[in-house]
Amino acid sequence: LTRNAANAHRFDRIRVNGINVGWTDTPAERIMQAQTLGHGPGWIDAANASQPFGRLLAADEVANLAVFLLCDA
């Protein structure tokens, strides 16, 4: 979808980017994992260990990427 949209708008000089966000540590995710799914307070350590960089993404990292893609840089 991203590639097709970028191709369709290339002559309009419109940039099209996609952000494929992985597992992100958010307040809602903490509640869902610990309480709703019943994994308890230690779920984050196991989740972090299972990720390629050793931790979940932070919401501000995703936001910073979006801001960068929207800027002229």
N, CA, C, O and CB atoms as a CASP TS submission, in Angstrom:
PFRMAT TS
TARGET T0000
AUTHOR 0000-0000-0000
METHOD Language model
MODEL 1
PARENT N/A
ATOM      1  N   LEU     1       0.830  -1.189   0.000  1.00  0.00           N
ATOM      2  CA  LEU     1       0.000   0.000   0.000  1.00  0.00           C
ATOM      3  C   LEU     1       0.878   1.257   0.000  1.00  0.00           C
ATOM      4  O   LEU     1       0.628   2.200  -0.752  1.00  0.00           O
ATOM      5  CB  LEU     1      -0.946  -0.004   1.216  1.00  0.00           C
ATOM      6  N   THR     2       1.905   1.256   0.851  1.00  0.00           N
ATOM      7  CA  THR     2       2.779   2.421   0.923  1.00  0.00           C
ATOM      8  C   THR     2       3.499   2.637  -0.402  1.00  0.00           C
ATOM      9  O   THR     2       3.554   3.759  -0.906  1.00  0.00           O
ATOM     10  CB  THR     2       3.795   2.261   2.059  1.00  0.00           C
ATOM     11  N   ARG     3       4.044   1.581  -0.959  1.00  0.00           N
ATOM     12  CA  ARG     3       4.760   1.687  -2.230  1.00  0.00           C
ATOM     13  C   ARG     3       3.833   2.145  -3.353  1.00  0.00           C
ATOM     14  O   ARG     3       4.212   2.987  -4.167  1.00  0.00           O
ATOM     15  CB  ARG     3       5.400   0.344  -2.593  1.00  0.00           C
ATOM     16  N   ASN     4       2.633   1.601  -3.399  1.00  0.00           N
ATOM     17  CA  ASN     4       1.687   2.008  -4.438  1.00  0.00           C
ATOM     18  C   ASN     4       1.288   3.466  -4.293  1.00  0.00           C
ATOM     19  O   ASN     4       1.199   4.183  -5.290  1.00  0.00           O
ATOM     20  CB  ASN     4       0.447   1.130  -4.398  1.00  0.00           C
ATOM     21  N   ALA     5       1.046   3.918  -3.067  1.00  0.00           N
ATOM     22  CA  ALA     5       0.689   5.323  -2.844  1.00  0.00           C
ATOM     23  C   ALA     5       1.855   6.235  -3.216  1.00  0.00           C
ATOM     24  O   ALA     5       1.650   7.291  -3.815  1.00  0.00           O
ATOM     25  CB  ALA     5       0.279   5.553  -1.373  1.00  0.00           C
ATOM     26  N   ALA     6       3.072   5.835  -2.864  1.00  0.00           N
ATOM     27  CA  ALA     6       4.245   6.641  -3.213  1.00  0.00           C
ATOM     28  C   ALA     6       4.408   6.711  -4.723  1.00  0.00           C
ATOM     29  O   ALA     6       4.696   7.776  -5.269  1.00  0.00           O
ATOM     30  CB  ALA     6       5.518   6.061  -2.566  1.00  0.00           C
ATOM     31  N   ASN     7       4.227   5.594  -5.394  1.00  0.00           N
ATOM     32  CA  ASN     7       4.339   5.565  -6.849  1.00  0.00           C
ATOM     33  C   ASN     7       3.260   6.430  -7.506  1.00  0.00           C
ATOM     34  O   ASN     7       3.533   7.134  -8.477  1.00  0.00           O
ATOM     35  CB  ASN     7       4.242   4.123  -7.358  1.00  0.00           C
ATOM     36  N   ALA     8       2.057   6.375  -6.983  1.00  0.00           N
ATOM     37  CA  ALA     8       0.952   7.137  -7.558  1.00  0.00           C
ATOM     38  C   ALA     8       1.150   8.643  -7.394  1.00  0.00           C
ATOM     39  O   ALA     8       0.666   9.414  -8.222  1.00  0.00           O
ATOM     40  CB  ALA     8      -0.362   6.716  -6.916  1.00  0.00           C
ATOM     41  N   HIS     9       1.842   9.074  -6.357  1.00  0.00           N
ATOM     42  CA  HIS     9       1.991  10.502  -6.076  1.00  0.00           C
ATOM     43  C   HIS     9       3.396  11.042  -6.339  1.00  0.00           C
ATOM     44  O   HIS     9       3.714  12.162  -5.939  1.00  0.00           O
ATOM     45  CB  HIS     9       1.622  10.768  -4.652  1.00  0.00           C
ATOM     46  N   ARG    10       4.225  10.266  -6.995  1.00  0.00           N
ATOM     47  CA  ARG    10       5.607  10.720  -7.216  1.00  0.00           C
ATOM     48  C   ARG    10       5.686  11.972  -8.060  1.00  0.00           C
ATOM     49  O   ARG    10       6.547  12.816  -7.816  1.00  0.00           O
ATOM     50  CB  ARG    10       6.412   9.631  -7.874  1.00  0.00           C
ATOM     51  N   PHE    11       4.814  12.122  -9.046  1.00  0.00           N
ATOM     52  CA  PHE    11       4.844  13.323  -9.885  1.00  0.00           C
ATOM     53  C   PHE    11       4.186  14.525  -9.205  1.00  0.00           C
ATOM     54  O   PHE    11       4.350  15.664  -9.643  1.00  0.00           O
ATOM     55  CB  PHE    11       4.153  13.045 -11.211  1.00  0.00           C
ATOM     56  N   ASP    12       3.441  14.258  -8.133  1.00  0.00           N
ATOM     57  CA  ASP    12       2.848  15.342  -7.345  1.00  0.00           C
ATOM     58  C   ASP    12       3.834  15.842  -6.284  1.00  0.00           C
ATOM     59  O   ASP    12       3.541  16.787  -5.552  1.00  0.00           O
ATOM     60  CB  ASP    12       1.537  14.869  -6.676  1.00  0.00           C
ATOM     61  N   ARG    13       5.002  15.200  -6.209  1.00  0.00           N
ATOM     62  CA  ARG    13       6.044  15.536  -5.236  1.00  0.00           C
ATOM     63  C   ARG    13       5.546  15.365  -3.795  1.00  0.00           C
ATOM     64  O   ARG    13       5.886  16.143  -2.903  1.00  0.00           O
ATOM     65  CB  ARG    13       6.526  16.977  -5.455  1.00  0.00           C
ATOM     66  N   ILE    14       4.739  14.333  -3.599  1.00  0.00           N
ATOM     67  CA  ILE    14       4.223  14.008  -2.269  1.00  0.00           C
ATOM     68  C   ILE    14       4.963  12.779  -1.766  1.00  0.00           C
ATOM     69  O   ILE    14       4.965  11.731  -2.411  1.00  0.00           O
ATOM     70  CB  ILE    14       2.674  13.764  -2.295  1.00  0.00           C
ATOM     71  N   ARG    15       5.586  12.924  -0.612  1.00  0.00           N
ATOM     72  CA  ARG    15       6.276  11.806   0.029  1.00  0.00           C
ATOM     73  C   ARG    15       5.274  10.905   0.726  1.00  0.00           C
ATOM     74  O   ARG    15       4.319  11.386   1.337  1.00  0.00           O
ATOM     75  CB  ARG    15       7.327  12.312   1.030  1.00  0.00           C
ATOM     76  N   VAL    16       5.485   9.627   0.640  1.00  0.00           N
ATOM     77  CA  VAL    16       4.650   8.655   1.344  1.00  0.00           C
ATOM     78  C   VAL    16       5.584   7.740   2.127  1.00  0.00           C
ATOM     79  O   VAL    16       6.455   7.092   1.547  1.00  0.00           O
ATOM     80  CB  VAL    16       3.739   7.832   0.346  1.00  0.00           C
ATOM     81  N   ASN    17       5.406   7.690   3.423  1.00  0.00           N
ATOM     82  CA  ASN    17       6.210   6.840   4.294  1.00  0.00           C
ATOM     83  C   ASN    17       5.296   5.956   5.117  1.00  0.00           C
ATOM     84  O   ASN    17       4.148   6.306   5.390  1.00  0.00           O
ATOM     85  CB  ASN    17       7.121   7.684   5.210  1.00  0.00           C
ATOM     86  N   GLY    18       5.811   4.823   5.503  1.00  0.00           N
ATOM     87  CA  GLY    18       5.087   3.932   6.395  1.00  0.00           C
ATOM     88  C   GLY    18       5.942   3.618   7.606  1.00  0.00           C
ATOM     89  O   GLY    18       7.152   3.426   7.484  1.00  0.00           O
ATOM     90  N   ILE    19       5.331   3.566   8.752  1.00  0.00           N
ATOM     91  CA  ILE    19       6.029   3.204   9.979  1.00  0.00           C
ATOM     92  C   ILE    19       5.453   1.874  10.452  1.00  0.00           C
ATOM     93  O   ILE    19       4.280   1.780  10.812  1.00  0.00           O
ATOM     94  CB  ILE    19       5.885   4.322  11.083  1.00  0.00           C
ATOM     95  N   ASN    20       6.291   0.861  10.443  1.00  0.00           N
ATOM     96  CA  ASN    20       5.868  -0.462  10.887  1.00  0.00           C
ATOM     97  C   ASN    20       6.315  -0.625  12.342  1.00  0.00           C
ATOM     98  O   ASN    20       7.431  -1.066  12.618  1.00  0.00           O
ATOM     99  CB  ASN    20       6.467  -1.601   9.967  1.00  0.00           C
ATOM    100  N   VAL    21       5.442  -0.268  13.246  1.00  0.00           N
ATOM    101  CA  VAL    21       5.770  -0.248  14.662  1.00  0.00           C
ATOM    102  C   VAL    21       5.694  -1.653  15.243  1.00  0.00           C
ATOM    103  O   VAL    21       4.744  -2.399  15.002  1.00  0.00           O
ATOM    104  CB  VAL    21       4.831   0.697  15.419  1.00  0.00           C
ATOM    105  N   GLY    22       6.705  -1.987  16.004  1.00  0.00           N
ATOM    106  CA  GLY    22       6.710  -3.264  16.722  1.00  0.00           C
ATOM    107  C   GLY    22       6.048  -3.103  18.078  1.00  0.00           C
ATOM    108  O   GLY    22       5.301  -2.156  18.320  1.00  0.00           O
ATOM    109  N   TRP    23       6.336  -4.036  18.940  1.00  0.00           N
ATOM    110  CA  TRP    23       5.746  -4.043  20.278  1.00  0.00           C
ATOM    111  C   TRP    23       6.247  -2.821  21.038  1.00  0.00           C
ATOM    112  O   TRP    23       7.454  -2.635  21.193  1.00  0.00           O
ATOM    113  CB  TRP    23       6.096  -5.359  21.045  1.00  0.00           C
ATOM    114  N   THR    24       5.334  -2.001  21.506  1.00  0.00           N
ATOM    115  CA  THR    24       5.675  -0.731  22.143  1.00  0.00           C
ATOM    116  C   THR    24       5.186  -0.702  23.586  1.00  0.00           C
ATOM    117  O   THR    24       4.069  -1.115  23.897  1.00  0.00           O
ATOM    118  CB  THR    24       5.076   0.444  21.357  1.00  0.00           C
ATOM    119  N   ASP    25       6.054  -0.203  24.449  1.00  0.00           N
ATOM    120  CA  ASP    25       5.733  -0.073  25.874  1.00  0.00           C
ATOM    121  C   ASP    25       4.921   1.204  26.082  1.00  0.00           C
ATOM    122  O   ASP    25       5.461   2.310  26.053  1.00  0.00           O
ATOM    123  CB  ASP    25       7.034  -0.055  26.748  1.00  0.00           C
ATOM    124  N   THR    26       3.635   1.034  26.291  1.00  0.00           N
ATOM    125  CA  THR    26       2.729   2.157  26.548  1.00  0.00           C
ATOM    126  C   THR    26       1.964   1.877  27.839  1.00  0.00           C
ATOM    127  O   THR    26       1.924   0.734  28.295  1.00  0.00           O
ATOM    128  CB  THR    26       1.740   2.379  25.347  1.00  0.00           C
ATOM    129  N   PRO    27       1.362   2.895  28.430  1.00  0.00           N
ATOM    130  CA  PRO    27       0.553   2.648  29.632  1.00  0.00           C
ATOM    131  C   PRO    27      -0.560   1.624  29.394  1.00  0.00           C
ATOM    132  O   PRO    27      -0.830   0.785  30.254  1.00  0.00           O
ATOM    133  CB  PRO    27      -0.057   3.955  30.121  1.00  0.00           C
ATOM    134  N   ALA    28      -1.194   1.694  28.243  1.00  0.00           N
ATOM    135  CA  ALA    28      -2.272   0.743  27.954  1.00  0.00           C
ATOM    136  C   ALA    28      -1.733  -0.677  27.803  1.00  0.00           C
ATOM    137  O   ALA    28      -2.383  -1.634  28.223  1.00  0.00           O
ATOM    138  CB  ALA    28      -3.020   1.156  26.682  1.00  0.00           C
ATOM    139  N   GLU    29      -0.554  -0.819  27.208  1.00  0.00           N
ATOM    140  CA  GLU    29       0.053  -2.146  27.050  1.00  0.00           C
ATOM    141  C   GLU    29       0.419  -2.731  28.417  1.00  0.00           C
ATOM    142  O   GLU    29       0.253  -3.930  28.643  1.00  0.00           O
ATOM    143  CB  GLU    29       1.310  -2.065  26.146  1.00  0.00           C
ATOM    144  N   ARG    30       0.909  -1.903  29.314  1.00  0.00           N
ATOM    145  CA  ARG    30       1.258  -2.372  30.656  1.00  0.00           C
ATOM    146  C   ARG    30       0.028  -2.902  31.386  1.00  0.00           C
ATOM    147  O   ARG    30       0.087  -3.947  32.034  1.00  0.00           O
ATOM    148  CB  ARG    30       1.906  -1.241  31.468  1.00  0.00           C
ATOM    149  N   ILE    31      -1.081  -2.183  31.279  1.00  0.00           N
ATOM    150  CA  ILE    31      -2.330  -2.626  31.927  1.00  0.00           C
ATOM    151  C   ILE    31      -2.832  -3.916  31.294  1.00  0.00           C
ATOM    152  O   ILE    31      -3.218  -4.853  31.993  1.00  0.00           O
ATOM    153  CB  ILE    31      -3.419  -1.530  31.830  1.00  0.00           C
ATOM    154  N   MET    32      -2.824  -3.957  29.953  1.00  0.00           N
ATOM    155  CA  MET    32      -3.343  -5.137  29.267  1.00  0.00           C
ATOM    156  C   MET    32      -2.520  -6.376  29.610  1.00  0.00           C
ATOM    157  O   MET    32      -3.083  -7.422  29.935  1.00  0.00           O
ATOM    158  CB  MET    32      -3.351  -4.912  27.751  1.00  0.00           C
ATOM    159  N   GLN    33      -1.196  -6.268  29.542  1.00  0.00           N
ATOM    160  CA  GLN    33      -0.348  -7.431  29.806  1.00  0.00           C
ATOM    161  C   GLN    33      -0.415  -7.877  31.265  1.00  0.00           C
ATOM    162  O   GLN    33      -0.559  -9.065  31.551  1.00  0.00           O
ATOM    163  CB  GLN    33       1.089  -7.120  29.434  1.00  0.00           C
ATOM    164  N   ALA    34      -0.310  -6.925  32.176  1.00  0.00           N
ATOM    165  CA  ALA    34      -0.244  -7.266  33.600  1.00  0.00           C
ATOM    166  C   ALA    34      -1.590  -7.693  34.171  1.00  0.00           C
ATOM    167  O   ALA    34      -1.669  -8.670  34.915  1.00  0.00           O
ATOM    168  CB  ALA    34       0.281  -6.090  34.383  1.00  0.00           C
ATOM    169  N   GLN    35      -2.643  -6.968  33.827  1.00  0.00           N
ATOM    170  CA  GLN    35      -3.943  -7.212  34.449  1.00  0.00           C
ATOM    171  C   GLN    35      -4.881  -8.016  33.564  1.00  0.00           C
ATOM    172  O   GLN    35      -5.350  -9.084  33.957  1.00  0.00           O
ATOM    173  CB  GLN    35      -4.591  -5.904  34.806  1.00  0.00           C
ATOM    174  N   THR    36      -5.154  -7.503  32.366  1.00  0.00           N
ATOM    175  CA  THR    36      -6.139  -8.150  31.493  1.00  0.00           C
ATOM    176  C   THR    36      -5.704  -9.554  31.094  1.00  0.00           C
ATOM    177  O   THR    36      -6.496 -10.495  31.152  1.00  0.00           O
ATOM    178  CB  THR    36      -6.368  -7.307  30.244  1.00  0.00           C
ATOM    179  N   LEU    37      -4.446  -9.693  30.690  1.00  0.00           N
ATOM    180  CA  LEU    37      -3.951 -11.000  30.262  1.00  0.00           C
ATOM    181  C   LEU    37      -3.377 -11.821  31.416  1.00  0.00           C
ATOM    182  O   LEU    37      -3.072 -13.002  31.255  1.00  0.00           O
ATOM    183  CB  LEU    37      -2.897 -10.822  29.196  1.00  0.00           C
ATOM    184  N   GLY    38      -3.232 -11.182  32.584  1.00  0.00           N
ATOM    185  CA  GLY    38      -2.817 -11.894  33.782  1.00  0.00           C
ATOM    186  C   GLY    38      -1.348 -12.292  33.834  1.00  0.00           C
ATOM    187  O   GLY    38      -0.999 -13.259  34.512  1.00  0.00           O
ATOM    188  N   HIS    39      -0.488 -11.572  33.138  1.00  0.00           N
ATOM    189  CA  HIS    39       0.937 -11.917  33.146  1.00  0.00           C
ATOM    190  C   HIS    39       1.685 -11.360  34.343  1.00  0.00           C
ATOM    191  O   HIS    39       2.858 -11.679  34.539  1.00  0.00           O
ATOM    192  CB  HIS    39       1.586 -11.422  31.890  1.00  0.00           C
ATOM    193  N   GLY    40       1.034 -10.540  35.144  1.00  0.00           N
ATOM    194  CA  GLY    40       1.645  -9.999  36.354  1.00  0.00           C
ATOM    195  C   GLY    40       2.658  -8.903  36.074  1.00  0.00           C
ATOM    196  O   GLY    40       2.923  -8.569  34.920  1.00  0.00           O
ATOM    197  N   PRO    41       3.222  -8.347  37.137  1.00  0.00           N
ATOM    198  CA  PRO    41       4.124  -7.206  36.981  1.00  0.00           C
ATOM    199  C   PRO    41       5.461  -7.550  36.325  1.00  0.00           C
ATOM    200  O   PRO    41       6.141  -6.647  35.838  1.00  0.00           O
ATOM    201  CB  PRO    41       4.381  -6.595  38.317  1.00  0.00           C
ATOM    202  N   GLY    42       5.858  -8.806  36.297  1.00  0.00           N
ATOM    203  CA  GLY    42       7.142  -9.188  35.712  1.00  0.00           C
ATOM    204  C   GLY    42       7.112  -9.438  34.218  1.00  0.00           C
ATOM    205  O   GLY    42       8.129  -9.821  33.641  1.00  0.00           O
ATOM    206  N   TRP    43       5.970  -9.230  33.578  1.00  0.00           N
ATOM    207  CA  TRP    43       5.859  -9.513  32.152  1.00  0.00           C
ATOM    208  C   TRP    43       6.837  -8.688  31.325  1.00  0.00           C
ATOM    209  O   TRP    43       7.320  -9.159  30.295  1.00  0.00           O
ATOM    210  CB  TRP    43       4.446  -9.254  31.681  1.00  0.00           C
ATOM    211  N   ILE    44       7.137  -7.468  31.755  1.00  0.00           N
ATOM    212  CA  ILE    44       7.960  -6.573  30.930  1.00  0.00           C
ATOM    213  C   ILE    44       9.384  -7.091  30.796  1.00  0.00           C
ATOM    214  O   ILE    44      10.007  -6.910  29.750  1.00  0.00           O
ATOM    215  CB  ILE    44       7.977  -5.165  31.525  1.00  0.00           C
ATOM    216  N   ASP    45       9.909  -7.729  31.829  1.00  0.00           N
ATOM    217  CA  ASP    45      11.265  -8.279  31.747  1.00  0.00           C
ATOM    218  C   ASP    45      11.347  -9.390  30.696  1.00  0.00           C
ATOM    219  O   ASP    45      12.296  -9.447  29.915  1.00  0.00           O
ATOM    220  CB  ASP    45      11.708  -8.817  33.121  1.00  0.00           C
ATOM    221  N   ALA    46      10.363 -10.254  30.686  1.00  0.00           N
ATOM    222  CA  ALA    46      10.322 -11.332  29.695  1.00  0.00           C
ATOM    223  C   ALA    46      10.104 -10.769  28.294  1.00  0.00           C
ATOM    224  O   ALA    46      10.701 -11.245  27.328  1.00  0.00           O
ATOM    225  CB  ALA    46       9.211 -12.342  30.040  1.00  0.00           C
ATOM    226  N   ALA    47       9.247  -9.756  28.187  1.00  0.00           N
ATOM    227  CA  ALA    47       8.991  -9.138  26.886  1.00  0.00           C
ATOM    228  C   ALA    47      10.242  -8.454  26.359  1.00  0.00           C
ATOM    229  O   ALA    47      10.577  -8.589  25.182  1.00  0.00           O
ATOM    230  CB  ALA    47       7.840  -8.131  26.985  1.00  0.00           C
ATOM    231  N   ASN    48      10.932  -7.721  27.221  1.00  0.00           N
ATOM    232  CA  ASN    48      12.165  -7.055  26.803  1.00  0.00           C
ATOM    233  C   ASN    48      13.199  -8.064  26.323  1.00  0.00           C
ATOM    234  O   ASN    48      13.860  -7.838  25.309  1.00  0.00           O
ATOM    235  CB  ASN    48      12.738  -6.225  27.952  1.00  0.00           C
ATOM    236  N   ALA    49      13.345  -9.171  27.038  1.00  0.00           N
ATOM    237  CA  ALA    49      14.336 -10.184  26.679  1.00  0.00           C
ATOM    238  C   ALA    49      14.038 -10.843  25.337  1.00  0.00           C
ATOM    239  O   ALA    49      14.948 -11.344  24.677  1.00  0.00           O
ATOM    240  CB  ALA    49      14.405 -11.241  27.757  1.00  0.00           C
ATOM    241  N   SER    50      12.779 -10.846  24.931  1.00  0.00           N
ATOM    242  CA  SER    50      12.402 -11.504  23.681  1.00  0.00           C
ATOM    243  C   SER    50      12.571 -10.613  22.451  1.00  0.00           C
ATOM    244  O   SER    50      12.351 -11.067  21.328  1.00  0.00           O
ATOM    245  CB  SER    50      10.975 -11.966  23.767  1.00  0.00           C
ATOM    246  N   GLN    51      12.953  -9.373  22.643  1.00  0.00           N
ATOM    247  CA  GLN    51      13.070  -8.427  21.532  1.00  0.00           C
ATOM    248  C   GLN    51      14.498  -8.364  21.000  1.00  0.00           C
ATOM    249  O   GLN    51      15.448  -8.563  21.757  1.00  0.00           O
ATOM    250  CB  GLN    51      12.618  -7.035  21.972  1.00  0.00           C
ATOM    251  N   PRO    52      14.660  -8.088  19.700  1.00  0.00           N
ATOM    252  CA  PRO    52      15.999  -8.065  19.107  1.00  0.00           C
ATOM    253  C   PRO    52      16.963  -7.084  19.777  1.00  0.00           C
ATOM    254  O   PRO    52      18.149  -7.389  19.899  1.00  0.00           O
ATOM    255  CB  PRO    52      15.891  -7.727  17.655  1.00  0.00           C
ATOM    256  N   PHE    53      16.488  -5.917  20.213  1.00  0.00           N
ATOM    257  CA  PHE    53      17.359  -4.941  20.857  1.00  0.00           C
ATOM    258  C   PHE    53      17.330  -5.053  22.377  1.00  0.00           C
ATOM    259  O   PHE    53      17.927  -4.233  23.074  1.00  0.00           O
ATOM    260  CB  PHE    53      16.963  -3.543  20.442  1.00  0.00           C
ATOM    261  N   GLY    54      16.637  -6.069  22.890  1.00  0.00           N
ATOM    262  CA  GLY    54      16.605  -6.300  24.316  1.00  0.00           C
ATOM    263  C   GLY    54      15.600  -5.464  25.074  1.00  0.00           C
ATOM    264  O   GLY    54      15.633  -5.417  26.304  1.00  0.00           O
ATOM    265  N   ARG    55      14.698  -4.795  24.351  1.00  0.00           N
ATOM    266  CA  ARG    55      13.677  -3.980  25.016  1.00  0.00           C
ATOM    267  C   ARG    55      12.548  -3.680  24.042  1.00  0.00           C
ATOM    268  O   ARG    55      12.717  -3.756  22.825  1.00  0.00           O
ATOM    269  CB  ARG    55      14.286  -2.662  25.561  1.00  0.00           C
ATOM    270  N   LEU    56      11.396  -3.340  24.600  1.00  0.00           N
ATOM    271  CA  LEU    56      10.277  -2.886  23.784  1.00  0.00           C
ATOM    272  C   LEU    56      10.555  -1.467  23.307  1.00  0.00           C
ATOM    273  O   LEU    56      11.370  -0.756  23.895  1.00  0.00           O
ATOM    274  CB  LEU    56       8.942  -2.953  24.578  1.00  0.00           C
ATOM    275  N   LEU    57       9.886  -1.064  22.257  1.00  0.00           N
ATOM    276  CA  LEU    57       9.994   0.318  21.797  1.00  0.00           C
ATOM    277  C   LEU    57       9.354   1.246  22.819  1.00  0.00           C
ATOM    278  O   LEU    57       8.456   0.847  23.560  1.00  0.00           O
ATOM    279  CB  LEU    57       9.330   0.495  20.410  1.00  0.00           C
ATOM    280  N   ALA    58       9.820   2.472  22.851  1.00  0.00           N
ATOM    281  CA  ALA    58       9.188   3.498  23.684  1.00  0.00           C
ATOM    282  C   ALA    58       8.316   4.359  22.780  1.00  0.00           C
ATOM    283  O   ALA    58       8.647   4.586  21.617  1.00  0.00           O
ATOM    284  CB  ALA    58      10.259   4.373  24.442  1.00  0.00           C
ATOM    285  N   ALA    59       7.206   4.832  23.321  1.00  0.00           N
ATOM    286  CA  ALA    59       6.273   5.634  22.527  1.00  0.00           C
ATOM    287  C   ALA    59       6.939   6.890  21.968  1.00  0.00           C
ATOM    288  O   ALA    59       6.628   7.302  20.850  1.00  0.00           O
ATOM    289  CB  ALA    59       5.064   6.023  23.372  1.00  0.00           C
ATOM    290  N   ASP    60       7.846   7.501  22.724  1.00  0.00           N
ATOM    291  CA  ASP    60       8.495   8.712  22.224  1.00  0.00           C
ATOM    292  C   ASP    60       9.435   8.415  21.064  1.00  0.00           C
ATOM    293  O   ASP    60       9.683   9.298  20.243  1.00  0.00           O
ATOM    294  CB  ASP    60       9.260   9.396  23.344  1.00  0.00           C
ATOM    295  N   GLU    61       9.966   7.198  20.973  1.00  0.00           N
ATOM    296  CA  GLU    61      10.791   6.825  19.821  1.00  0.00           C
ATOM    297  C   GLU    61       9.956   6.787  18.545  1.00  0.00           C
ATOM    298  O   GLU    61      10.399   7.242  17.491  1.00  0.00           O
ATOM    299  CB  GLU    61      11.458   5.460  20.057  1.00  0.00           C
ATOM    300  N   VAL    62       8.764   6.252  18.646  1.00  0.00           N
ATOM    301  CA  VAL    62       7.862   6.206  17.494  1.00  0.00           C
ATOM    302  C   VAL    62       7.440   7.619  17.110  1.00  0.00           C
ATOM    303  O   VAL    62       7.388   7.957  15.927  1.00  0.00           O
ATOM    304  CB  VAL    62       6.618   5.333  17.802  1.00  0.00           C
ATOM    305  N   ALA    63       7.141   8.435  18.100  1.00  0.00           N
ATOM    306  CA  ALA    63       6.753   9.826  17.839  1.00  0.00           C
ATOM    307  C   ALA    63       7.893  10.597  17.189  1.00  0.00           C
ATOM    308  O   ALA    63       7.665  11.371  16.260  1.00  0.00           O
ATOM    309  CB  ALA    63       6.325  10.519  19.141  1.00  0.00           C
ATOM    310  N   ASN    64       9.117  10.395  17.667  1.00  0.00           N
ATOM    311  CA  ASN    64      10.267  11.075  17.069  1.00  0.00           C
ATOM    312  C   ASN    64      10.462  10.666  15.612  1.00  0.00           C
ATOM    313  O   ASN    64      10.810  11.502  14.778  1.00  0.00           O
ATOM    314  CB  ASN    64      11.535  10.772  17.868  1.00  0.00           C
ATOM    315  N   LEU    65      10.243   9.409  15.300  1.00  0.00           N
ATOM    316  CA  LEU    65      10.353   8.949  13.916  1.00  0.00           C
ATOM    317  C   LEU    65       9.293   9.631  13.050  1.00  0.00           C
ATOM    318  O   LEU    65       9.594  10.083  11.945  1.00  0.00           O
ATOM    319  CB  LEU    65      10.205   7.408  13.838  1.00  0.00           C
ATOM    320  N   ALA    66       8.071   9.707  13.538  1.00  0.00           N
ATOM    321  CA  ALA    66       7.000  10.360  12.782  1.00  0.00           C
ATOM    322  C   ALA    66       7.317  11.827  12.537  1.00  0.00           C
ATOM    323  O   ALA    66       7.095  12.330  11.436  1.00  0.00           O
ATOM    324  CB  ALA    66       5.668  10.230  13.521  1.00  0.00           C
ATOM    325  N   VAL    67       7.827  12.515  13.538  1.00  0.00           N
ATOM    326  CA  VAL    67       8.198  13.929  13.389  1.00  0.00           C
ATOM    327  C   VAL    67       9.311  14.068  12.364  1.00  0.00           C
ATOM    328  O   VAL    67       9.269  14.967  11.524  1.00  0.00           O
ATOM    329  CB  VAL    67       8.638  14.532  14.745  1.00  0.00           C
ATOM    330  N   PHE    68      10.311  13.187  12.421  1.00  0.00           N
ATOM    331  CA  PHE    68      11.398  13.240  11.457  1.00  0.00           C
ATOM    332  C   PHE    68      10.885  13.044  10.034  1.00  0.00           C
ATOM    333  O   PHE    68      11.290  13.768   9.126  1.00  0.00           O
ATOM    334  CB  PHE    68      12.448  12.187  11.787  1.00  0.00           C
ATOM    335  N   LEU    69      10.003  12.078   9.834  1.00  0.00           N
ATOM    336  CA  LEU    69       9.478  11.824   8.493  1.00  0.00           C
ATOM    337  C   LEU    69       8.621  12.974   7.984  1.00  0.00           C
ATOM    338  O   LEU    69       8.491  13.163   6.774  1.00  0.00           O
ATOM    339  CB  LEU    69       8.669  10.544   8.486  1.00  0.00           C
ATOM    340  N   LEU    70       8.047  13.729   8.879  1.00  0.00           N
ATOM    341  CA  LEU    70       7.222  14.872   8.482  1.00  0.00           C
ATOM    342  C   LEU    70       8.031  16.142   8.229  1.00  0.00           C
ATOM    343  O   LEU    70       7.521  17.086   7.624  1.00  0.00           O
ATOM    344  CB  LEU    70       6.190  15.142   9.543  1.00  0.00           C
ATOM    345  N   CYS    71       9.279  16.178   8.682  1.00  0.00           N
ATOM    346  CA  CYS    71      10.072  17.398   8.540  1.00  0.00           C
ATOM    347  C   CYS    71      10.733  17.462   7.167  1.00  0.00           C
ATOM    348  O   CYS    71      10.719  16.486   6.417  1.00  0.00           O
ATOM    349  CB  CYS    71      11.135  17.478   9.642  1.00  0.00           C
ATOM    350  N   ASP    72      11.297  18.586   6.853  1.00  0.00           N
ATOM    351  CA  ASP    72      11.962  18.769   5.559  1.00  0.00           C
ATOM    352  C   ASP    72      13.356  18.169   5.513  1.00  0.00           C
ATOM    353  O   ASP    72      13.947  18.064   4.438  1.00  0.00           O
ATOM    354  CB  ASP    72      12.044  20.231   5.230  1.00  0.00           C
ATOM    355  N   ALA    73      13.892  17.774   6.660  1.00  0.00           N
ATOM    356  CA  ALA    73      15.232  17.184   6.683  1.00  0.00           C
ATOM    357  C   ALA    73      15.219  15.850   5.951  1.00  0.00           C
ATOM    358  O   ALA    73      16.252  15.188   5.855  1.00  0.00           O
ATOM    359  CB  ALA    73      15.731  16.999   8.138  1.00  0.00           C
TER
END
